[in-house]
Amino acid sequence: MEAIDKLLKKPLWINILVGIGAVLVILVLFFFSLGWITGNGKTEKVPAVIGLDVSAAQKNLTALGFDVVLQDSIYVDTLARNSILRQTPDADEIVKKGRTVYLTVNRTLAPQVDMPNLIGFSLKSAETYLKVLGLRLGTITLVPDRNKNVILDQIVGGKPIAPGSKISSGTVVNFLVGDGGAAMGFEIPDLVGMTVDMARVKMASMGLSIGLISSNIAIQDTANAFIIQQNPGPFTGQIDSLGMPMKNLTIQGGSIDIVIDRIAPVISKDSIK
């Protein structure tokens, strides 16, 4: 009480100065202790943990005073299970000690996907589809078919796989693909409606020739006569994998017999069936 009475008895300006001094002392003490309170000035370099097992990564980070949060998990079939795929902050960044490091981990189990129906797709389209689903392209086996690079069957584990079957992401899918007729020979051209000279030029470019020429009437200018029949014909009468008429094939050097007439034949759409 005496100290207070003495303070009150002093002039007002002295009391104001004392108050200002006290405030300044408090502010100075606060700012000097702020670094200690917030840990300011204590930094640490973030270690590289990508590729490490999750337990080893956590151990390394916590040993340096970092907090660790497993933020996400994704699946990459080419990397080790439970390994770190991403970290935030990045390796070698200088951050405040005690900072939280967020980790993305590679899953232990591969997610399941539905096998798509890729039969009838081009090889390029099928490969793109596999990548979107996280599947892998395996071997490509060429088989006889007029449609080049078209998927004829899809194989997993040595057996055809039905569309909609559940398979693991990262599974290798093999394909049977059409060779475009390369293994079977040359497609026989459709000569009906051409003149004999036109047919000779076309066939010579393919390594083929005209065989027997016959007619139901006498024709003096056979070069300009029209072909009304041929043997063998251009189509087999069978249907391919895409529902199209299959072409007849022959070897290089083969010949085609023709029947000619002075009048060009009327060609209908049904003639190719």
C-alpha positions as CSV (number, residue, x, y, z in Angstrom):
1,M,0.0,0.0,0.0
2,E,2.8,2.4,0.8
3,A,4.4,1.7,-2.6
4,I,1.1,2.6,-4.3
5,D,0.7,5.7,-2.1
6,K,4.2,6.8,-3.0
7,L,3.5,6.2,-6.7
8,L,0.2,8.2,-6.5
9,K,2.0,11.1,-4.8
10,K,4.5,11.4,-7.8
11,P,3.7,13.7,-10.6
12,L,1.4,12.3,-13.4
13,W,4.1,12.5,-16.1
14,I,6.4,10.3,-14.1
15,N,3.7,7.7,-13.7
16,I,3.1,7.8,-17.5
17,L,6.8,7.2,-18.2
18,V,6.8,4.3,-15.8
19,G,3.8,2.8,-17.5
20,I,5.4,3.2,-21.0
21,G,8.6,1.7,-19.7
22,A,6.8,-1.3,-18.3
23,V,5.0,-1.9,-21.6
24,L,8.3,-1.6,-23.6
25,V,9.9,-4.2,-21.3
26,I,7.1,-6.6,-21.8
27,L,7.2,-6.1,-25.6
28,V,11.0,-6.7,-25.7
29,L,10.7,-9.8,-23.6
30,F,7.8,-11.1,-25.9
31,F,9.7,-10.6,-29.1
32,F,12.9,-12.1,-27.7
33,S,11.0,-15.2,-26.6
34,L,8.9,-15.5,-29.8
35,G,11.6,-17.5,-31.5
36,W,11.7,-19.9,-28.6
37,I,7.9,-20.2,-28.5
38,T,7.4,-20.8,-32.2
39,G,10.6,-22.7,-32.9
40,N,11.7,-20.0,-35.3
41,G,15.2,-20.5,-36.7
42,K,15.1,-24.3,-36.2
43,T,15.0,-25.8,-39.7
44,E,15.6,-29.1,-41.2
45,K,16.3,-30.5,-44.7
46,V,13.6,-33.0,-45.8
47,P,15.1,-36.4,-46.5
48,A,14.3,-38.3,-49.7
49,V,12.0,-41.2,-48.8
50,I,10.5,-42.0,-52.3
51,G,11.1,-45.7,-53.0
52,L,11.5,-46.6,-49.3
53,D,9.2,-49.0,-47.5
54,V,6.5,-47.0,-45.6
55,S,7.8,-48.1,-42.2
56,A,11.4,-47.0,-43.0
57,A,10.2,-43.7,-44.4
58,Q,8.2,-42.9,-41.3
59,K,11.2,-43.9,-39.1
60,N,13.6,-41.6,-41.0
61,L,11.2,-38.6,-40.9
62,T,10.2,-38.9,-37.2
63,A,13.8,-39.2,-36.2
64,L,14.4,-35.7,-37.7
65,G,11.4,-34.3,-35.8
66,F,8.8,-34.4,-38.7
67,D,5.2,-35.4,-38.3
68,V,4.1,-38.0,-40.9
69,V,0.7,-38.3,-42.6
70,L,-0.2,-41.1,-45.1
71,Q,-2.2,-38.9,-47.4
72,D,-3.1,-41.3,-50.2
73,S,-2.5,-44.8,-51.7
74,I,-2.4,-45.8,-55.4
75,Y,-1.3,-48.8,-57.3
76,V,1.7,-49.1,-59.6
77,D,2.4,-52.7,-60.6
78,T,6.0,-52.0,-61.6
79,L,7.0,-50.7,-58.1
80,A,7.4,-52.4,-54.7
81,R,4.3,-52.8,-52.6
82,N,4.1,-50.5,-49.6
83,S,6.8,-48.2,-51.1
84,I,6.6,-44.4,-51.1
85,L,5.5,-43.0,-54.4
86,R,5.3,-39.3,-53.6
87,Q,6.2,-36.9,-50.7
88,T,5.3,-33.4,-49.9
89,P,7.4,-31.3,-49.2
90,D,9.9,-32.6,-51.7
91,A,13.3,-34.1,-50.8
92,D,16.0,-31.6,-49.8
93,E,13.6,-28.7,-49.1
94,I,14.5,-26.7,-46.1
95,V,11.5,-26.4,-43.8
96,K,10.7,-25.6,-40.2
97,K,11.4,-28.5,-37.8
98,G,8.2,-30.3,-36.9
99,R,6.6,-29.7,-40.3
100,T,4.2,-32.4,-41.5
101,V,5.3,-34.5,-44.4
102,Y,2.6,-36.1,-46.5
103,L,3.2,-39.4,-48.2
104,T,1.6,-41.4,-51.0
105,V,2.0,-45.2,-50.7
106,N,1.9,-47.9,-53.3
107,R,-1.0,-50.3,-52.4
108,T,-0.3,-53.9,-51.4
109,L,-3.2,-55.4,-53.3
110,A,-3.9,-54.6,-57.0
111,P,-7.4,-53.2,-57.6
112,Q,-9.8,-55.4,-59.7
113,V,-11.1,-54.3,-63.1
114,D,-13.5,-55.7,-65.6
115,M,-12.0,-57.2,-68.7
116,P,-13.3,-55.2,-71.7
117,N,-14.5,-56.7,-75.0
118,L,-11.7,-55.7,-77.4
119,I,-12.5,-58.2,-80.1
120,G,-13.0,-56.3,-83.4
121,F,-10.9,-53.3,-82.2
122,S,-7.8,-52.2,-84.0
123,L,-4.6,-53.1,-82.2
124,K,-3.8,-49.4,-81.5
125,S,-7.2,-48.8,-80.0
126,A,-7.0,-51.9,-77.8
127,E,-3.6,-50.9,-76.5
128,T,-4.9,-47.5,-75.5
129,Y,-7.9,-49.1,-73.8
130,L,-5.6,-51.4,-71.8
131,K,-3.5,-48.4,-70.5
132,V,-6.6,-46.6,-69.3
133,L,-7.6,-49.6,-67.3
134,G,-4.1,-50.2,-65.9
135,L,-3.7,-53.5,-67.9
136,R,-0.5,-54.4,-69.8
137,L,-0.1,-55.4,-73.4
138,G,1.5,-58.8,-73.8
139,T,2.3,-60.9,-76.9
140,I,0.7,-60.2,-80.3
141,T,0.2,-63.3,-82.4
142,L,-0.7,-62.9,-86.1
143,V,-3.3,-65.3,-87.4
144,P,-4.8,-65.6,-90.9
145,D,-7.6,-63.1,-91.5
146,R,-8.2,-60.5,-94.1
147,N,-8.5,-57.7,-91.6
148,K,-5.1,-56.5,-90.7
149,N,-4.3,-55.5,-87.0
150,V,-7.8,-56.3,-85.9
151,I,-8.2,-58.1,-82.5
152,L,-9.6,-61.6,-83.1
153,D,-9.3,-63.0,-79.5
154,Q,-8.0,-61.8,-76.1
155,I,-5.9,-64.2,-74.0
156,V,-5.0,-64.1,-70.3
157,G,-3.0,-66.9,-68.7
158,G,-3.0,-68.9,-71.9
159,K,-6.8,-69.0,-72.2
160,P,-9.4,-66.8,-73.9
161,I,-10.9,-64.4,-71.4
162,A,-14.6,-63.4,-71.5
163,P,-15.6,-59.7,-71.4
164,G,-16.6,-58.6,-67.9
165,S,-14.3,-61.1,-66.1
166,K,-12.6,-59.6,-63.0
167,I,-8.8,-59.3,-63.3
168,S,-6.2,-57.5,-61.4
169,S,-4.8,-54.2,-62.5
170,G,-1.4,-54.8,-64.2
171,T,-2.5,-58.1,-65.7
172,V,-0.8,-59.0,-69.0
173,V,-3.3,-59.4,-71.9
174,N,-2.2,-61.2,-75.1
175,F,-4.0,-60.8,-78.5
176,L,-4.6,-62.8,-81.6
177,V,-4.5,-60.3,-84.4
178,G,-5.4,-60.6,-88.1
179,D,-2.5,-60.5,-90.5
180,G,-4.4,-58.9,-93.4
181,G,-4.1,-62.0,-95.5
182,A,-0.3,-61.8,-95.6
183,A,0.1,-65.5,-94.6
184,M,-2.5,-66.7,-97.1
185,G,-1.5,-65.2,-100.4
186,F,-2.9,-62.6,-102.9
187,E,-6.5,-61.6,-103.0
188,I,-8.1,-62.5,-106.3
189,P,-9.2,-59.3,-108.1
190,D,-12.8,-58.9,-109.3
191,L,-12.4,-58.8,-113.1
192,V,-16.1,-58.9,-114.1
193,G,-17.0,-55.8,-116.1
194,M,-13.5,-55.1,-117.2
195,T,-12.2,-55.5,-120.8
196,V,-9.6,-58.2,-121.4
197,D,-6.9,-55.6,-121.9
198,M,-7.8,-53.8,-118.6
199,A,-7.8,-57.2,-116.8
200,R,-4.3,-58.1,-118.2
201,V,-2.8,-54.8,-117.0
202,K,-4.3,-55.2,-113.5
203,M,-3.3,-58.8,-113.1
204,A,0.2,-58.2,-114.4
205,S,0.7,-55.6,-111.6
206,M,-0.2,-58.4,-109.1
207,G,2.0,-61.1,-110.6
208,L,-1.1,-62.9,-112.0
209,S,-2.1,-63.8,-115.5
210,I,-5.2,-64.7,-117.6
211,G,-5.7,-68.4,-118.2
212,L,-8.3,-69.9,-120.5
213,I,-10.5,-67.4,-122.4
214,S,-13.9,-68.7,-123.6
215,S,-17.1,-67.2,-125.1
216,N,-20.6,-68.4,-126.1
217,I,-20.3,-66.3,-129.3
218,A,-17.7,-65.6,-131.8
219,I,-15.6,-62.5,-130.9
220,Q,-13.0,-61.1,-133.2
221,D,-11.6,-58.3,-131.0
222,T,-11.1,-60.2,-127.7
223,A,-8.9,-57.4,-126.3
224,N,-11.9,-55.0,-126.0
225,A,-14.4,-57.7,-125.1
226,F,-15.9,-57.6,-121.6
227,I,-15.4,-60.2,-118.9
228,I,-18.7,-61.6,-117.7
229,Q,-17.5,-64.5,-115.6
230,Q,-14.2,-65.6,-114.0
231,N,-12.9,-68.7,-112.2
232,P,-11.9,-68.6,-109.4
233,G,-14.1,-65.7,-108.4
234,P,-13.1,-62.9,-106.0
235,F,-15.2,-64.2,-103.0
236,T,-15.3,-67.6,-101.2
237,G,-19.0,-67.4,-100.1
238,Q,-17.8,-67.4,-96.4
239,I,-18.0,-64.6,-93.8
240,D,-15.0,-63.3,-91.9
241,S,-14.7,-62.2,-88.2
242,L,-16.3,-58.8,-89.0
243,G,-19.2,-60.3,-90.9
244,M,-17.8,-59.4,-94.3
245,P,-17.5,-61.7,-97.4
246,M,-14.1,-63.4,-97.4
247,K,-11.8,-62.9,-100.4
248,N,-10.5,-65.8,-102.5
249,L,-6.8,-66.1,-102.4
250,T,-4.2,-67.3,-104.9
251,I,-0.4,-67.5,-105.1
252,Q,1.9,-65.3,-107.1
253,G,2.0,-66.5,-110.7
254,G,-1.5,-67.9,-110.5
255,S,-4.0,-67.6,-113.4
256,I,-7.7,-66.9,-113.7
257,D,-9.9,-68.3,-116.4
258,I,-12.4,-65.9,-117.9
259,V,-15.6,-65.9,-120.0
260,I,-16.0,-62.9,-122.4
261,D,-18.8,-61.2,-124.3
262,R,-19.1,-58.2,-126.6
263,I,-21.6,-56.5,-124.2
264,A,-20.6,-55.3,-120.7
265,P,-22.5,-57.3,-117.9
266,V,-24.9,-55.6,-115.5
267,I,-23.3,-55.9,-112.1
268,S,-25.6,-56.0,-109.1
269,K,-24.8,-55.5,-105.4
270,D,-25.8,-59.2,-104.8
271,S,-23.0,-60.4,-107.0
272,I,-20.4,-60.2,-104.2
273,K,-22.4,-62.6,-102.0
